[in-house]
Amino acid sequence: MCPAVGISTSVMNGLLLGIAVLFVQVFSGCTIAAVKDYIHPRIRIPTYTLTIATWVTVIDLVLAAYMPEAYKAMGIFVKLIVAFAIITMRLEMFAAKNPVVPSFWDGMGMGLGFMFGMMTLGFVRELLGSGTLFGHDVLGFGPLLFFVLPAAGFFCVGFMMALFNYLELVLNRMKEKKG
Amino acid sequence: MRELRRYYLCVGLLLIWGLLLAGCGKEHRFVTKHTFKGTNNIVISFAAPVDESWARDSANYAVYEKSDPDILLKITGVTLSTDKKTVTLTFEDELNQQQHHILLMKEIMSGGRSQGTAIVTAKKLYFGYLLSILLGAMLIQNFVFTKYLGLCVFFGTSQKKSTAIGMGITFTIVMIFSSMMSWFLYQYVLKPFRLDFLQIVVFIGLVSLSVQAVDTILRKVNPLLFKAFGVFLVLVIANCIILAVPLILANNEYNAWESLMLATGAGTGFLIALFLMSSVRERLEIANIPPTYRGLPIAFVVAGLFALAFMGFSGMSIF
């Protein structure tokens, strides 16, 4: 949850972090699914954590080697993917009970969902904050510097959650009317 | 009585030591004071008025960081005070005030006579520097409000004041323990053996280990305390601040005292954030909020307002 607010100042950052999370989710899901029969149930959570940490290290080093600039922009957040509760939770709920191939697709779905969310947030903040998309000038002027500031991340997430709640409310009402 | 005497002796020795330090601190008899001012100024005071023609010539000064003697810092302006005893040097770039700066002044001219060349070191007080790290981690760069770390736990445990305080205290203690341990491990094991790429794996293992250790020890030693704080211990592992601090320590090559200060600052900063947030959320419980904003959305908006307020601390430097 932390990086969702932290580095979603542009679409590009959101996309890159989304990809990193996707890879970690897929790879660690597959690893756990492949070796799940050999893990003692009492030490399963530490095992998951260490697996995730290993894959995060791999992604971290790859990013540092091939995309040094983007890596610098994301800073410490790539390493902090380890602390994502959602990845551990998914491993516990899905990968620990299913074979490799379904786990792969499950990880894909989770990662893509996260990536989509991050990109939406980045889209809103980049468009409103600096008037650009993917670094290209779209609006021709910088409307509200406020949206690039740290505080705006909280506001954006809050408003987006409220929006989803509202949509849910409207949908429920429609269903009730139909019923 | 004997203990009192020992106490006096200690104080006396400390005083003498302080005086000696103060005496040795003066590096040149003609230069009385030299300090940083603002972000890119250094102020030098002299014992007597200096000649204006000497003082105004920026070629007479050479300033460099102690670690890079080859790179001379570019001086853009020299101003002399009206009593001609104080010179302010303005530099093109911001000075890195954590570094010691060597100031070289060629042939200081005062009243037409040369006072010799002076080489002095401009540095910040180390204690002040430590305090600035502490305050920086606590307020200026608050981990929750300006770096967005530890949000899951932050929103999860800030519903009640008592929970928030319990979580904050537990977190601070575990934080200090685990970050000091990981600092030690990084400096003395990982770095010498060139294993720095393993830092993520090692740090997360160490954090969960130390949480487990605190859990077991507390359960045996003080069951009452365990009842109060035990619930939070599991949550601490899921907090990204606890992993972020060792990573920051490793990246910035802090020494032991600086690490301790950063860890304490991060912990108390989190405690402050939790306390503030829980005070607001207790009130929100009885407020009339639009149904779509109930729960997390309004909490996020409140956190945004706090983050705006905390922006007021940015750029603040006390020491």
Boltz contact constraints between the chains, C-beta under 6 A:
constraints:
  - contact:
      token1: [A, 1]
      token2: [B, 151]
      max_distance: 6.0
  - contact:
      token1: [A, 1]
      token2: [B, 152]
      max_distance: 6.0
  - contact:
      token1: [A, 2]
      token2: [B, 148]
      max_distance: 6.0
  - contact:
      token1: [A, 2]
      token2: [B, 149]
      max_distance: 6.0
  - contact:
      token1: [A, 2]
      token2: [B, 151]
      max_distance: 6.0
  - contact:
      token1: [A, 2]
      token2: [B, 240]
      max_distance: 6.0
  - contact:
      token1: [A, 5]
      token2: [B, 148]
      max_distance: 6.0
  - contact:
      token1: [A, 6]
      token2: [B, 148]
      max_distance: 6.0
  - contact:
      token1: [A, 49]
      token2: [B, 204]
      max_distance: 6.0
  - contact:
      token1: [A, 53]
      token2: [B, 200]
      max_distance: 6.0
  - contact:
      token1: [A, 53]
      token2: [B, 201]
      max_distance: 6.0
  - contact:
      token1: [A, 53]
      token2: [B, 204]
      max_distance: 6.0
  - contact:
      token1: [A, 56]
      token2: [B, 200]
      max_distance: 6.0
  - contact:
      token1: [A, 57]
      token2: [B, 200]
      max_distance: 6.0
  - contact:
      token1: [A, 76]
      token2: [B, 244]
      max_distance: 6.0
  - contact:
      token1: [A, 76]
      token2: [B, 247]
      max_distance: 6.0
  - contact:
      token1: [A, 79]
      token2: [B, 200]
      max_distance: 6.0
  - contact:
      token1: [A, 79]
      token2: [B, 247]
      max_distance: 6.0
  - contact:
      token1: [A, 80]
      token2: [B, 240]
      max_distance: 6.0
  - contact:
      token1: [A, 82]
      token2: [B, 200]
      max_distance: 6.0
  - contact:
      token1: [A, 82]
      token2: [B, 204]
      max_distance: 6.0
  - contact:
      token1: [A, 83]
      token2: [B, 240]
      max_distance: 6.0
  - contact:
      token1: [A, 83]
      token2: [B, 243]
      max_distance: 6.0
  - contact:
      token1: [A, 85]
      token2: [B, 152]
      max_distance: 6.0
  - contact:
      token1: [A, 85]
      token2: [B, 238]
      max_distance: 6.0
  - contact:
      token1: [A, 150]
      token2: [B, 146]
      max_distance: 6.0
  - contact:
      token1: [A, 150]
      token2: [B, 307]
      max_distance: 6.0
  - contact:
      token1: [A, 151]
      token2: [B, 304]
      max_distance: 6.0
  - contact:
      token1: [A, 151]
      token2: [B, 307]
      max_distance: 6.0
  - contact:
      token1: [A, 151]
      token2: [B, 308]
      max_distance: 6.0
  - contact:
      token1: [A, 154]
      token2: [B, 300]
      max_distance: 6.0
  - contact:
      token1: [A, 154]
      token2: [B, 303]
      max_distance: 6.0
  - contact:
      token1: [A, 154]
      token2: [B, 304]
      max_distance: 6.0
  - contact:
      token1: [A, 154]
      token2: [B, 307]
      max_distance: 6.0
  - contact:
      token1: [A, 155]
      token2: [B, 304]
      max_distance: 6.0
  - contact:
      token1: [A, 157]
      token2: [B, 300]
      max_distance: 6.0
  - contact:
      token1: [A, 158]
      token2: [B, 297]
      max_distance: 6.0
  - contact:
      token1: [A, 158]
      token2: [B, 300]
      max_distance: 6.0
  - contact:
      token1: [A, 158]
      token2: [B, 301]
      max_distance: 6.0
  - contact:
      token1: [A, 161]
      token2: [B, 296]
      max_distance: 6.0
  - contact:
      token1: [A, 161]
      token2: [B, 297]
      max_distance: 6.0
  - contact:
      token1: [A, 162]
      token2: [B, 292]
      max_distance: 6.0
  - contact:
      token1: [A, 162]
      token2: [B, 293]
      max_distance: 6.0
  - contact:
      token1: [A, 162]
      token2: [B, 297]
      max_distance: 6.0
  - contact:
      token1: [A, 165]
      token2: [B, 292]
      max_distance: 6.0
  - contact:
      token1: [A, 166]
      token2: [B, 292]
      max_distance: 6.0
